[in-house]
Amino acid sequence: MYIRRELENELQILFKEYPVITLTGPRQSGKTTTIRNIFPEIKYASLENPNQRDIAKLDPIKFLGNGEEPMIIDEIQRVPELVSYIQGIVDDANRPGMFIISGSQQFELTRTISQSLAGRTAIMRLLPFTIDEAYTKKEDVSADQMMLHGFFPRIFTFNQNPTKFYANYIETYIRRDLNEFITIKDLNLFQKFLSLCAGRVGQIFVASTLANEVGVSVKTIQSWLSVLEASYIIFTLRPYHTNINKRLIKAPKIYFYDVGLATYLQGITTTQQLSVSPNRGNLFENMVVTEIKKYILNKGIIESLCFFRDSHHNEVDILTNNILDFNAIEIKSSETFSSEMFKGLNYLRKILPSKTNKTFLCYDGTLEGNFKEHQMVNYRNIYSEMNRLSFISTPNVGTE
């Protein structure tokens, strides 16, 4: 059963405006299923298929058909030289809706696109399911169940055991994707690093600390982090920069693109274990942050997420920075409301009153509405709440 994705409308609009649409994202996030369901009439080719890959390499013009009819090309990074031929075809035709290309390697694909298709393609990123895509509003599913299962489509469409799914996902990632980026002499050390990252979701990433724990150099840790970012395992949020007379934290915070993977890597396999885990709050934060990130990516918005933290540990989890001002979101895993939860938001309004627009408390409680100058929202509604905020909405046109 196909579950409709939130970014479908944006993809259809962009296909009418650009000659090429590029869809990227983690493996198993549903890219192929999505584009084939949105555009069922368009010719499809996957470069994972050895025969089609050979044809594309040996006779790219025949493979592409001179752009005479629209075409979907999956896993384009397998034959990156095709992009140059696509450039020539779309320049000659000068019309929208010619190619839809997809791939799972963020940096390699983006670099290839930037070199050849700048200004000719709109780039969209598809992450695993949002909460609304995975669950209906009526389903009685707890936050712990969501964090344990994660949001990869295959877990839902095939009713797979999440622990087995993530075990296989990591095994496939290390054996296949990882080897395409770098050569790692000791995979056990890398797996240790990956697990340590999972234990630090929502926390400041300090490369030197991890280097000491893993037993490798700081340069190696930084290289490994880049690999995890390139393959859509981890993303980072940078701190908010301002000229206020406070020393702000400069290091980024790390999050996993899928909270279920982070939960699995922490060795948590049941909701009972998760409910008593000291990292439950951080995993809950990871789930909410990725929900916000999914909204931004699904709408084709220029990403502007960051966090605030100063040297006195005054902190707000998310700022949606819009140049002139920002909206602030504090995330708490508690089901019980307390005015103490607004401490960071109150501090932010005090020191940056002219820049602070709307402020939200996103938590696991059911009480929603206004509290003084703040808004309270249940985490299941944070995606739809983003519709009320102002964002700079301009598609990425392959110029990264």
C-alpha positions in Angstrom: 0.0 0.0 0.0 1.4 3.4 -1.0 1.3 6.1 1.6 1.0 9.6 0.1 4.1 11.8 0.9 3.9 15.4 2.0 6.4 16.6 -0.7 4.3 15.3 -3.6 2.6 18.7 -4.4 6.0 20.5 -4.4 7.5 17.9 -6.7 4.6 18.2 -9.2 4.9 22.0 -9.2 8.6 21.9 -9.8 8.3 19.4 -12.6 6.3 21.9 -14.5 8.9 24.6 -13.9 12.3 23.0 -14.3 13.8 20.7 -17.0 15.3 18.4 -14.3 14.1 17.4 -10.8 16.7 15.9 -8.5 15.4 13.8 -5.5 17.9 12.7 -2.9 17.7 11.3 0.6 18.6 8.3 2.8 18.4 4.8 1.4 15.0 3.2 2.0 13.3 6.6 2.5 10.9 5.9 -0.3 12.4 7.9 -3.2 11.7 5.4 -5.9 8.3 4.4 -4.7 7.3 8.1 -4.4 8.4 9.3 -7.9 7.0 6.2 -9.6 3.6 6.8 -7.9 3.6 10.5 -8.7 4.7 10.0 -12.3 3.5 6.5 -13.3 3.4 7.3 -17.0 7.0 8.3 -17.2 9.7 5.9 -18.5 11.8 4.5 -15.6 15.4 3.2 -15.4 17.4 2.2 -12.4 21.2 2.3 -12.6 21.3 -0.3 -9.9 20.4 -2.7 -12.7 23.8 -3.8 -14.2 22.3 -4.1 -17.7 20.9 -0.6 -17.7 24.0 0.7 -16.1 26.1 -0.8 -18.9 23.9 0.7 -21.6 24.0 4.1 -19.9 27.8 4.0 -19.9 28.3 2.6 -23.4 25.7 4.6 -25.3 24.4 7.5 -23.1 22.6 9.3 -26.0 20.6 6.2 -26.8 19.9 5.6 -23.1 18.6 9.1 -22.6 16.7 9.1 -25.9 17.7 12.7 -26.6 15.1 13.9 -24.2 12.3 13.1 -26.6 10.1 11.9 -23.7 10.3 12.4 -19.9 12.5 9.9 -18.0 13.1 8.9 -14.4 16.7 7.8 -13.7 17.2 6.2 -10.3 20.6 6.1 -8.5 22.2 8.5 -11.0 25.5 8.6 -9.0 26.2 5.1 -10.4 26.9 6.7 -13.8 27.7 10.4 -13.0 28.9 11.2 -16.5 25.2 11.0 -17.6 24.7 14.4 -16.0 26.8 16.1 -18.6 24.8 14.6 -21.4 21.6 15.6 -19.6 22.9 19.2 -19.5 23.3 19.3 -23.2 19.9 17.8 -23.9 18.0 20.2 -21.6 19.9 23.2 -23.0 19.0 22.3 -26.5 15.3 21.6 -25.7 14.9 24.4 -23.2 11.6 23.1 -21.7 10.5 21.9 -18.3 9.6 18.3 -17.3 12.3 16.3 -19.0 14.2 14.3 -16.4 13.7 13.2 -12.8 16.9 11.9 -11.3 17.5 10.4 -7.8 20.3 9.2 -5.6 21.2 8.5 -2.0 24.7 10.0 -1.7 24.3 13.6 -0.6 27.7 15.1 -1.2 28.7 13.2 -4.4 25.4 13.8 -6.0 25.2 17.4 -5.1 28.7 18.1 -6.3 27.9 16.4 -9.7 24.7 18.4 -10.0 26.3 21.7 -9.1 29.0 21.3 -11.7 26.7 20.4 -14.6 23.0 21.3 -13.8 23.3 24.6 -11.9 20.2 26.6 -12.6 18.6 23.7 -14.6 17.4 21.5 -11.7 15.4 21.9 -8.5 16.8 19.7 -5.7 14.4 18.1 -3.2 15.3 15.8 -0.3 13.0 13.0 0.9 13.5 11.8 4.5 11.7 8.9 6.1 8.0 9.3 7.0 6.7 12.2 9.0 4.5 11.4 12.0 1.3 12.1 10.0 2.5 9.9 7.1 3.3 7.0 9.4 0.3 7.3 11.8 -3.2 8.6 11.7 -4.3 11.1 14.3 -6.6 8.5 15.8 -3.9 5.9 16.4 -3.1 5.4 20.0 0.7 5.3 19.6 3.0 6.5 22.3 6.1 8.6 21.7 8.2 5.7 23.0 6.7 3.4 20.3 7.5 6.0 17.6 11.1 6.4 18.8 11.6 2.6 18.9 10.1 2.0 15.4 11.5 5.0 13.7 10.0 6.2 10.4 11.5 4.2 7.5 8.7 3.3 5.2 9.6 -0.3 4.9 9.0 -0.9 8.6 5.4 0.2 8.0 4.5 -1.1 4.6 5.9 -4.6 5.2 5.3 -4.7 9.0 8.9 -5.4 9.7 10.5 -5.8 13.1 12.4 -2.5 13.6 15.3 -4.2 15.5 16.0 -6.5 12.6 15.5 -3.8 10.0 18.0 -1.5 11.6 20.5 -4.3 12.1 20.3 -5.0 8.4 20.4 -1.3 7.5 23.7 -0.8 9.4 25.2 -4.0 7.9 24.3 -2.8 4.4 25.5 0.7 5.1 28.9 -0.4 6.3 29.5 -3.0 3.6 28.3 -0.9 0.7 27.9 2.8 1.1 30.8 3.3 3.5 33.3 1.7 1.2 32.3 4.1 -1.6 33.5 7.0 0.5 36.6 6.0 2.4 38.6 3.0 3.4 38.3 2.2 7.1 41.0 -0.1 8.5 39.1 -1.1 11.6 35.4 -1.3 11.1 34.9 -2.1 14.8 36.3 1.4 15.7 33.9 3.0 13.2 30.9 1.1 14.6 32.0 2.2 18.1 32.1 5.8 16.8 28.6 5.4 15.3 27.2 4.1 18.5 28.8 6.9 20.5 27.2 9.4 18.1 23.8 7.8 18.8 24.4 8.3 22.5 25.1 12.0 21.9 22.0 13.0 19.8 20.9 16.5 20.8 24.2 17.2 22.4 27.2 19.3 21.4 29.6 17.4 19.1 33.2 17.7 20.4 35.5 15.8 18.1 38.4 15.7 20.5 36.3 13.9 23.2 35.2 11.3 20.7 38.7 10.8 19.4 39.9 10.0 22.9 37.0 7.5 23.5 37.4 5.8 20.2 41.2 5.8 20.1 41.7 7.6 16.8 42.8 11.1 15.7 40.6 14.2 15.7 41.1 14.4 12.0 39.7 10.9 11.6 36.6 11.7 13.7 35.9 14.7 11.6 36.3 12.7 8.4 34.0 10.0 9.7 31.4 12.6 10.7 31.5 14.0 7.1 30.9 10.4 5.8 27.9 10.0 8.1 26.5 13.3 6.8 27.2 12.4 3.2 25.2 9.2 3.5 22.2 10.7 5.3 22.9 9.0 8.6 23.6 12.1 10.7 23.0 15.9 10.3 24.3 18.7 12.4 22.8 22.0 13.6 25.0 25.0 14.0 24.6 27.5 16.8 22.9 30.9 16.3 25.5 33.7 15.7 24.8 37.1 17.0 26.8 40.1 18.1 25.3 40.3 21.6 27.8 40.5 24.3 27.7 36.8 25.2 30.1 34.1 24.3 28.1 31.5 22.3 28.9 27.9 21.9 30.5 27.4 18.5 30.4 23.6 18.1 27.4 22.0 16.4 24.8 19.6 17.8 24.3 16.2 16.1 21.1 14.4 15.2 20.2 11.2 13.3 18.0 11.5 10.2 15.9 8.7 11.8 15.4 8.4 15.5 14.7 4.7 15.3 18.3 4.1 14.1 19.7 6.2 17.0 17.5 4.2 19.4 18.7 0.9 18.0 22.4 2.0 18.1 21.9 2.7 21.8 21.0 -0.9 22.4 17.4 -0.2 23.1 15.0 -2.8 21.7 11.8 -2.4 23.9 9.6 0.5 25.0 10.3 -0.6 28.6 14.0 0.0 28.1 13.3 3.3 26.4 11.0 4.6 29.1 13.8 4.4 31.7 16.7 5.3 29.5 18.6 8.4 30.6 18.8 9.4 26.9 15.0 9.3 26.3 14.7 13.1 26.4 17.5 13.5 23.8 15.9 10.9 21.5 12.5 12.7 21.9 14.3 15.9 20.9 15.8 14.1 17.9 12.4 13.0 16.8 10.9 16.5 17.0 13.9 18.2 15.3 13.7 15.8 12.4 10.0 16.4 12.1 10.7 20.1 11.7 13.5 19.4 9.3 11.1 17.2 7.2 8.6 20.0 7.0 11.2 22.4 5.7 12.5 19.9 3.1 9.1 18.8 2.0 8.0 22.4 1.3 11.2 23.3 -0.6 12.2 25.9 1.9 15.7 27.3 2.3 16.9 25.5 5.5 17.7 27.9 8.3 17.6 25.8 11.4 20.0 26.4 14.3 20.1 26.3 18.1 20.9 28.8 20.8 23.3 28.2 23.7 25.6 30.4 25.6 28.5 29.6 27.9 26.1 29.8 30.9 24.1 26.9 29.4 21.1 29.1 28.6 19.7 27.1 25.7 16.8 26.9 23.2 16.6 23.8 21.0 15.5 25.2 17.7 15.6 28.6 16.0 14.1 29.0 12.5 16.2 31.9 11.4 14.6 34.2 8.8 17.4 36.8 8.6 15.5 39.6 10.3 14.0 37.5 13.1 13.5 33.9 14.2 10.9 31.6 15.7 12.1 29.6 18.7 11.1 26.1 19.8 11.9 24.4 23.1 11.5 20.7 23.2 10.6 18.7 26.3 9.7 15.0 26.5 7.6 15.4 29.6 3.8 14.8 29.5 3.3 17.2 32.5 3.3 20.9 31.9 5.5 23.2 34.0 6.2 26.9 33.7 9.9 26.0 34.2 9.9 24.6 30.6 9.8 28.2 29.3 13.1 29.2 31.0 15.1 29.2 27.8 12.4 30.9 25.8 12.0 33.6 28.4 15.8 34.2 28.5 15.8 34.5 24.7 13.0 37.0 24.6 14.8 39.0 27.3 18.2 39.3 25.5 16.9 39.4 21.9 13.4 41.0 22.1 13.5 42.5 18.6 14.6 39.3 16.9 12.4 36.9 18.7 9.1 36.3 16.9 6.9 33.4 17.9 8.0 31.0 20.7 6.8 27.5 21.2 7.0 24.7 23.8 6.8 21.4 22.0 6.2 18.5 24.5 4.4 15.2 25.1 1.5 16.7 26.9 -2.1 17.2 25.7 -2.6 20.8 27.0 -2.2 23.1 24.0 -2.7 26.8 23.5 -1.2 30.1 24.7 0.7 30.5 27.9 1.6 34.2 28.3 3.6 35.1 25.2 4.3 31.5 24.3 2.5 28.7 22.4 2.2 25.1 23.7 1.9 22.3 21.2 1.9 18.6 21.4 4.8 17.0 19.4 2.3 15.2 17.1 1.1 18.6 15.9 4.5 20.4 15.4 4.6 19.6 11.7 1.2 21.3 11.0 2.1 24.1 13.3 5.0 25.0 11.0 2.4 26.2 8.5 1.8 29.2 10.7 5.4 30.3 10.6 7.1 32.5 8.0 9.9 30.9 6.0 12.0 31.9 3.0 10.5 29.6 0.3 12.8 29.3 -2.7 13.8 26.0 -4.3 17.4 24.9 -4.4 18.3 25.1 -8.1 21.5 23.1 -8.1 23.9 25.8 -7.0 25.2 24.4 -3.8 
